[in-house]
Amino acid sequence: MALAVILFFSLAQYAMGADNNSVWKIHDWSRPRPAVITPPTPSTPQQVGLAPSDAVVLFDGSGLSNWRAMDGGPAKWIVKDGYMESVKGAGYIRTLRGFGDCQLHIEFMTPTPPHGSSQGRGNSGVFLMGKYEVQVLDSYDNITYADGQCSAIYGQYPPQVNACRKPGEWQTYDIIFKAPRFDENGDLLQPARITVLQNGVLTQDNVEIKGPTAWCSRVPYSKHPQKLPLALQDHGNPVRYRNIWVRELPAKGAPDAYRKELIFGAKELQKYVGVYKRKGGGQITIKMKDNMLFASHPGGASGHPLYAESQNRFYSKFVDLEYEFTFTGDQVGSVKLNVAHAGWQEYKRVK
């Protein structure tokens, strides 16, 4: 009898179009439709493809304006003929902008003729959030340890198959990355996950990342910001990259999921540190901690982190405040504060 009642109730729900996981009925015409975008066009060996219309283009062959050295200084890789190339001794480079959950497209070419063997041949790497590496290596007719070959999650997961093209041919990675989640105490709530397609072939299927990748060691998770720069590795081999773009993905509960976050170096951030006062009263103190700026206001919001949208414009995620800095030469002279979009008030730097 109970089974019959349950079955009747379930059929009734189906007939009414009820959906336990949604406020929308099945085929509900009032349900909002997805945004319309222009999809990407694929690259050919001779012609670079186009990014989708909603992507952030990180490298289109014209320069390194979106890239920095790891300390925030100028990137020292070579740009030539529509590609950039790692330079031995120049160091890793990273994006000026930070990213969390994302879809990343990147094309690479290992050197031809090939030189070296194992990890010494066409070695580089793509680091999500600067911490979680998808290995780049010339693995065409080149034997190395399984969790270090091309398309491996370095030191953790070998690729499902070796889908490498010959050295000197352009290859593609299409990566879906879900960033780790931490609670307020820094405890891990959810590990990072990565899906990788190399040259259109699935090589990593939504694998659970065990922590930051490293050589010959297991590194535990430690709390970090929701967004961090992508990085490319200089491993001493002249690996080339082109057509790099990224799409930020929705993250439940993450405010400003699509708002730009630029990650400056400590030297550049130091310019903003100081005390700012407003005519008629009011003070803002800006300090730096863990390579981030923090602003405090006596009698108001205290110690909230600032996120850079440009060299002049910063914002807070946790209180409705916007900051616009004015430079005199290379020095910050003042800042305008917009409280809850009520209007801008200027504060002069006093020290």
C-alpha positions in Angstrom: 0.0 0.0 0.0 2.8 2.4 0.9 4.6 1.7 -2.3 1.5 2.4 -4.3 1.1 5.8 -2.6 4.7 6.7 -3.2 4.4 5.7 -6.9 1.2 7.7 -7.3 2.8 10.8 -5.7 5.9 10.5 -8.0 3.7 10.2 -11.1 1.7 13.2 -10.0 4.8 15.2 -9.6 6.0 14.1 -13.1 2.7 15.0 -14.7 2.8 18.5 -13.1 6.4 19.0 -14.2 7.7 19.5 -10.7 11.5 19.6 -10.2 12.7 19.0 -6.7 16.0 20.7 -7.5 14.6 23.8 -9.2 11.9 26.4 -8.8 11.3 26.0 -12.5 8.9 23.6 -14.1 10.0 21.3 -16.9 10.1 23.2 -20.2 9.1 26.4 -18.4 9.1 29.3 -21.0 9.6 31.9 -18.3 13.0 30.3 -17.3 15.9 32.7 -18.1 17.9 31.6 -21.1 21.7 31.3 -21.3 23.7 34.3 -22.6 24.6 34.1 -26.3 28.3 34.1 -27.1 30.4 33.6 -30.2 32.2 30.3 -29.9 35.9 29.9 -30.5 37.5 29.0 -33.9 40.1 26.3 -33.9 43.7 26.9 -34.7 45.6 25.3 -37.6 49.3 24.8 -37.8 49.5 28.0 -39.9 46.7 30.1 -38.4 45.9 30.9 -34.8 42.2 30.5 -33.8 40.0 33.0 -32.1 38.9 33.0 -28.5 35.2 32.9 -27.6 33.6 36.3 -27.1 33.3 36.0 -23.3 36.9 34.9 -22.8 39.8 36.9 -21.2 42.5 36.8 -23.8 45.9 36.3 -22.0 48.1 36.1 -25.1 47.2 36.9 -28.7 50.8 37.1 -30.0 51.2 40.8 -29.7 53.0 41.2 -26.3 53.3 40.3 -22.6 51.2 43.1 -21.1 49.1 40.5 -19.3 52.1 38.7 -17.9 54.7 39.4 -15.2 57.7 37.8 -13.6 56.7 35.9 -10.4 57.8 38.9 -8.3 55.6 41.3 -10.2 58.4 42.7 -12.4 58.5 42.6 -16.2 58.3 39.2 -17.9 61.5 38.4 -19.8 60.3 35.8 -22.2 60.7 36.3 -26.0 57.7 37.3 -28.2 58.2 36.6 -31.9 56.0 35.6 -34.9 52.8 35.4 -32.8 54.2 33.2 -30.0 56.1 33.6 -26.8 59.0 31.5 -25.8 60.5 30.6 -22.5 64.1 31.8 -22.0 66.5 29.8 -19.9 67.2 31.7 -16.6 64.4 34.2 -17.1 62.2 32.3 -14.6 58.5 31.4 -14.5 56.0 34.0 -15.6 52.5 34.5 -14.3 49.4 36.4 -15.3 48.8 39.9 -13.9 45.2 38.8 -13.2 44.1 36.2 -10.8 41.7 33.3 -11.6 39.8 30.6 -9.7 37.3 28.3 -11.3 38.0 28.5 -15.0 38.2 27.0 -18.5 41.7 27.5 -19.9 42.8 27.1 -23.5 46.5 27.1 -24.2 48.6 26.0 -27.2 52.3 24.9 -26.9 55.2 23.6 -29.0 58.2 21.7 -27.8 61.6 22.4 -29.6 62.6 20.8 -32.8 65.0 19.1 -33.3 64.5 17.6 -29.9 67.4 17.7 -27.4 67.9 15.7 -24.2 65.8 12.9 -22.8 63.3 12.2 -20.0 62.6 15.4 -18.0 65.3 17.3 -19.9 63.4 17.4 -23.2 60.8 20.1 -24.0 60.0 20.7 -20.3 57.7 23.4 -19.1 54.4 23.4 -17.2 51.0 25.2 -16.8 50.3 26.1 -13.1 46.7 26.7 -12.2 46.7 29.3 -9.4 50.5 29.1 -9.6 50.2 25.9 -7.5 48.7 23.0 -9.4 50.7 21.9 -12.5 49.6 20.3 -15.7 53.0 19.1 -17.1 54.3 20.2 -20.5 56.9 17.9 -21.9 58.0 16.4 -25.2 56.6 13.0 -24.6 56.7 11.9 -28.2 59.0 8.9 -28.3 60.5 10.0 -25.0 60.3 7.8 -21.9 60.1 9.3 -18.4 58.2 8.5 -15.2 54.4 8.3 -15.8 53.3 11.1 -13.5 55.8 13.5 -15.0 55.0 13.0 -18.7 53.1 15.5 -20.9 49.5 16.1 -19.6 50.2 14.6 -16.2 49.1 16.3 -13.0 52.7 16.5 -11.9 53.7 13.9 -9.3 50.0 12.8 -8.8 48.2 11.5 -11.9 49.6 10.1 -15.2 47.5 11.0 -18.2 45.1 8.3 -19.4 46.8 8.1 -22.7 49.9 9.7 -24.5 48.3 12.0 -27.0 51.4 14.0 -27.9 52.2 15.3 -31.4 55.8 15.4 -32.8 58.1 18.1 -31.5 57.8 21.3 -33.6 54.0 20.8 -34.0 51.5 22.9 -32.2 49.5 21.1 -29.4 46.5 22.2 -27.3 45.4 21.9 -23.7 41.8 22.6 -22.8 41.6 22.5 -19.0 38.6 22.8 -16.7 39.7 23.8 -13.2 37.7 23.9 -10.0 39.6 25.7 -7.3 39.8 24.3 -3.7 37.6 25.7 -1.0 38.6 26.5 2.6 36.7 27.5 5.6 37.4 30.6 7.7 39.9 28.6 9.9 41.8 27.5 6.8 40.6 23.9 6.9 40.1 22.3 3.5 36.4 21.9 2.6 36.8 20.7 -1.0 40.0 19.8 -2.9 40.8 21.2 -6.3 39.7 19.2 -9.4 41.1 19.3 -13.0 39.9 17.9 -16.3 42.4 18.0 -19.2 41.9 17.4 -22.9 45.2 17.3 -24.9 44.8 17.7 -28.6 41.1 17.0 -28.2 41.7 13.8 -26.2 40.6 13.4 -22.6 43.7 12.8 -20.5 42.5 13.8 -17.0 38.9 13.1 -16.0 37.9 15.4 -13.2 40.7 14.2 -11.0 40.9 15.3 -7.3 44.1 17.2 -6.7 45.9 16.0 -3.5 47.6 19.4 -2.8 50.0 21.7 -4.6 52.1 19.7 -7.0 55.9 19.4 -6.4 58.9 17.3 -7.3 59.4 14.2 -5.2 57.2 15.4 -2.3 53.6 15.6 -1.1 52.6 19.2 -0.2 49.5 19.6 2.0 46.9 22.2 1.2 47.1 25.5 2.9 44.5 28.3 2.7 45.0 30.7 -0.1 42.8 33.4 -1.9 39.9 32.4 -4.1 41.8 33.8 -7.2 45.5 33.6 -8.0 47.5 34.0 -11.2 48.1 31.3 -13.7 51.8 30.6 -14.3 54.1 29.1 -17.0 57.3 27.3 -16.1 60.8 28.1 -17.3 62.6 24.8 -17.1 65.5 25.7 -19.3 64.0 24.5 -22.5 62.7 26.9 -25.2 59.1 25.9 -25.2 56.7 28.1 -27.2 53.1 29.2 -26.3 50.3 30.9 -28.3 46.6 31.5 -28.2 46.0 31.6 -24.5 42.6 32.5 -23.2 40.5 31.8 -20.1 36.8 31.8 -19.2 35.9 32.4 -15.6 33.3 29.9 -14.4 30.5 30.6 -12.0 31.4 29.7 -8.4 28.5 29.3 -5.9 28.7 31.7 -3.0 31.7 33.5 -4.4 30.9 37.2 -4.7 32.4 39.2 -7.6 33.0 35.9 -9.4 33.7 37.7 -12.7 35.3 40.9 -11.4 38.9 41.5 -12.4 41.5 40.8 -9.8 45.0 42.0 -10.6 47.9 40.6 -8.6 50.7 43.1 -8.2 54.1 42.4 -6.7 55.1 43.5 -3.2 57.3 46.4 -4.5 54.4 47.8 -6.5 51.9 47.4 -3.7 54.2 49.3 -1.3 53.4 52.5 -3.2 49.9 52.5 -1.8 50.8 52.0 1.9 50.3 55.0 4.0 47.8 57.2 6.0 45.2 59.3 4.1 43.1 62.1 5.7 40.1 63.9 4.5 39.5 67.6 4.9 36.9 68.1 7.6 37.7 64.7 9.3 38.2 61.1 8.4 41.2 58.8 7.9 42.1 55.7 6.0 45.1 53.6 6.9 46.5 51.2 4.3 48.9 48.5 5.2 50.3 45.5 3.5 50.2 41.9 4.8 50.9 38.6 2.9 51.3 40.6 -0.3 47.9 42.1 -0.1 46.7 45.6 0.9 44.4 46.1 3.8 42.4 49.3 4.6 41.1 50.3 7.9 38.8 53.2 8.9 38.4 54.5 12.5 34.9 53.9 13.6 34.0 52.0 10.5 35.1 49.0 8.4 38.4 47.7 9.8 41.1 45.7 8.2 39.4 44.6 5.0 41.5 43.4 2.0 41.7 45.4 -1.2 41.5 43.8 -4.6 42.9 45.6 -7.7 40.8 46.1 -10.8 43.5 48.4 -12.3 46.5 50.3 -11.1 44.2 53.1 -9.9 41.0 51.3 -8.9 40.7 48.9 -5.9 37.6 47.4 -4.3 36.5 45.3 -1.3 34.6 42.1 -1.6 33.2 42.2 2.0 32.0 45.8 2.4 30.6 48.0 -0.3 33.7 50.3 -0.8 35.6 51.4 -3.8 39.0 53.1 -3.8 40.5 55.2 -6.6 44.1 56.3 -6.2 45.7 59.3 -7.9 49.4 59.3 -8.8 51.8 62.2 -8.8 54.6 60.9 -10.9 55.4 57.4 -9.6 54.0 58.2 -6.1 50.4 57.9 -4.8 49.2 61.3 -3.7 45.6 60.7 -2.7 42.7 58.3 -2.7 39.0 58.8 -3.4 36.6 56.6 -1.4 33.1 55.6 -2.6 31.0 54.3 0.2 28.1 52.1 -1.0 28.1 54.0 -4.3 26.9 57.2 -2.4 29.6 59.4 -3.9 33.4 59.9 -3.9 35.3 61.6 -1.1 38.9 62.5 -1.4 41.6 61.7 1.1 45.1 63.2 0.8 48.1 61.1 1.7 49.9 62.5 4.8 52.5 59.8 5.3 
